[in-house]
Amino acid sequence: MKVDYLIDVGAHRGIFSRECLEAFNIKDAILIEPNPILYDYLVKQLAPKFPNLNIYKFAAGRQSGESELNISANDGLSSSILKMTKLHLNNAPDSNYILRVDVLVKTIDSVLPKKFKNILLKIDVQGLELDVLIGCIEVLKRTNVVLVEVSFDELYESGSSASEVLAFLNNHGFIIFQIFPVFLSKSGRLLQADLMFIRR
């Protein structure tokens, strides 16, 4: 599957993007990270090493506006605009929220350059997967691969479910290619996984 451009939504410290930029012939990449601490890290530590990298500080959503981001204690890995459920906290106590910051919210459709096509779209947004996807309907038409972290139980209040994400992407021409476990409960039950979709 041909991939020329990368969009990393919820880039964290850019590990995924760095691996893609080093392994593939990516023409340009956009990293989106609303956490100001992680955004500053990306600007200082990653951007100087990759001239084809653009870093944006906002939360991707279904429409433009403002919101509050809850930052988690586990280096921000579980940060979300949504409230965390007891199920999540019971199975990952170090993921509790410790700080709240105001963030801008924008749709990916509103910021992506038209030259981007044959896109690899990675989404890691802790419960807001459908919001991000709804805000990038036009981008999906130019996307070949989607990698999205999904939840199989309610880890964030009113968060997107794996079945909802699967149905949405199926309706937009994508099928599952691979499943990568991410988060297991203490009993070993799969709570989160990265799903890789390719265009049908």
C-alpha positions in Angstrom: 0.0 0.0 0.0 1.6 3.3 -1.1 2.2 5.9 1.6 3.7 9.3 0.8 2.4 11.5 3.7 2.0 11.1 7.4 -0.5 12.6 9.8 0.1 11.7 13.5 -2.8 12.7 15.7 -1.9 12.5 19.3 1.8 12.4 18.5 3.0 12.2 22.2 6.8 12.2 21.9 6.9 11.3 18.3 8.2 7.8 18.5 5.8 6.5 15.9 6.5 9.4 13.5 10.2 9.1 13.9 10.1 5.4 13.0 8.0 6.1 9.9 10.2 8.9 8.8 13.3 6.8 9.2 11.8 3.6 7.6 9.8 5.0 4.7 10.1 7.7 2.0 7.7 10.1 3.7 7.5 13.4 1.7 6.0 15.5 4.6 4.6 14.7 8.0 2.2 16.6 10.3 2.2 15.9 14.0 -0.7 17.1 16.1 -0.2 17.3 19.9 -2.4 19.5 22.3 -0.3 18.8 25.4 1.9 21.9 25.8 4.7 19.9 27.5 4.8 17.3 24.8 4.4 19.9 22.0 7.5 21.8 23.3 9.4 18.5 23.4 8.5 17.7 19.8 9.5 21.2 18.6 12.9 21.1 20.4 13.9 17.5 20.1 12.3 16.1 16.9 11.7 19.0 14.5 15.4 19.9 14.1 16.2 16.4 12.9 13.5 16.2 10.3 13.0 19.2 7.9 9.8 17.6 6.4 8.1 17.7 9.8 5.3 20.1 10.8 4.1 20.2 14.4 0.7 21.7 15.4 -0.6 22.4 18.9 -4.3 21.7 19.0 -6.7 18.8 19.7 -8.3 17.3 16.6 -12.1 17.1 16.7 -15.3 17.1 14.7 -15.5 21.0 14.7 -13.4 24.0 15.7 -13.6 25.4 19.2 -12.0 25.2 22.6 -11.9 22.6 25.3 -10.0 21.4 28.4 -7.4 18.6 28.2 -6.9 16.4 31.3 -3.2 15.5 31.4 -2.3 12.1 32.9 0.5 11.2 35.3 1.9 8.5 33.0 3.9 11.0 30.8 0.6 12.1 29.3 -0.1 8.8 27.6 -3.7 8.6 28.9 -4.5 12.3 28.6 -8.0 13.1 27.2 -10.6 15.7 27.0 -13.0 13.1 28.4 -13.3 11.9 32.0 -11.6 8.7 32.8 -13.7 5.8 34.1 -13.0 3.7 37.2 -12.3 0.7 34.9 -9.3 2.5 33.4 -8.0 3.8 36.8 -8.4 0.4 38.5 -6.3 -1.3 35.8 -3.7 1.6 35.4 -3.5 3.6 38.6 -0.6 5.6 37.3 -2.8 7.1 34.5 -4.7 9.4 36.9 -5.2 13.0 35.8 -2.9 15.6 37.5 -3.4 18.8 35.5 -6.0 20.4 33.2 -5.1 22.9 30.4 -7.2 24.9 27.9 -6.6 23.7 24.3 -7.8 24.7 20.8 -9.8 22.2 18.9 -9.6 22.1 15.1 -10.7 19.6 12.4 -8.0 17.9 10.4 -9.8 18.8 7.2 -9.4 22.5 8.0 -5.6 22.4 8.3 -4.3 19.7 5.9 -2.6 20.9 2.7 -4.2 19.7 -0.5 -1.0 18.2 -1.7 -1.3 15.4 0.9 -2.4 12.2 -0.6 -1.6 8.5 -0.2 -1.7 9.3 3.5 -0.9 7.2 6.6 -3.3 8.5 9.3 -2.4 7.5 12.9 -4.9 8.4 15.7 -4.3 8.0 19.4 -6.8 10.3 21.2 -8.1 8.3 24.2 -11.9 8.1 23.4 -12.3 10.8 20.8 -11.6 8.6 17.8 -15.0 9.2 16.1 -14.7 13.0 16.6 -11.4 13.0 14.9 -12.6 10.8 12.0 -15.8 13.0 11.5 -13.5 16.0 11.3 -11.4 14.5 8.5 -13.9 13.1 6.0 -12.2 14.8 3.1 -8.8 13.7 4.3 -10.0 10.1 4.5 -10.7 10.2 0.7 -6.9 10.7 0.2 -5.8 8.2 2.9 -4.6 4.7 2.2 -3.8 3.4 5.7 -5.4 4.3 9.1 -3.8 3.2 12.4 -6.2 4.0 15.3 -6.2 3.0 18.9 -9.6 1.8 20.0 -11.3 0.7 23.3 -13.2 -2.5 23.8 -14.8 -1.3 27.0 -15.7 2.2 28.3 -12.3 3.6 29.5 -13.4 7.2 29.0 -16.9 8.5 29.7 -18.9 8.6 26.4 -15.8 7.6 24.5 -15.9 5.9 21.1 -16.1 2.2 21.0 -14.1 -0.2 18.8 -17.3 -1.3 17.0 -18.3 2.3 16.2 -14.8 3.1 14.8 -14.9 -0.2 12.8 -18.3 0.6 11.3 -17.3 4.2 10.5 -14.2 3.2 8.6 -15.9 0.3 6.9 -18.5 2.7 5.6 -15.7 4.9 4.2 -13.9 2.1 2.3 -11.5 0.6 4.8 -11.0 -2.9 6.1 -9.0 -4.3 9.0 -5.5 -5.4 8.1 -3.8 -6.0 11.5 -4.6 -5.8 15.3 -2.0 -4.9 17.9 -2.9 -5.3 21.6 -2.1 -2.2 23.7 -3.8 -2.3 27.1 -4.8 -5.5 29.1 -6.8 -5.6 32.3 -5.2 -7.2 35.4 -7.1 -10.4 34.5 -5.7 -10.4 31.0 -8.7 -9.1 29.1 -8.0 -6.9 26.1 -9.1 -3.3 26.8 -7.4 -1.4 24.0 -5.7 -2.2 20.8 -4.3 -0.5 17.7 -6.3 -1.4 14.6 -4.6 -1.0 11.2 -7.0 -0.4 8.3 -6.2 -0.3 4.6 -8.3 1.0 1.8 -10.5 -1.7 0.4 
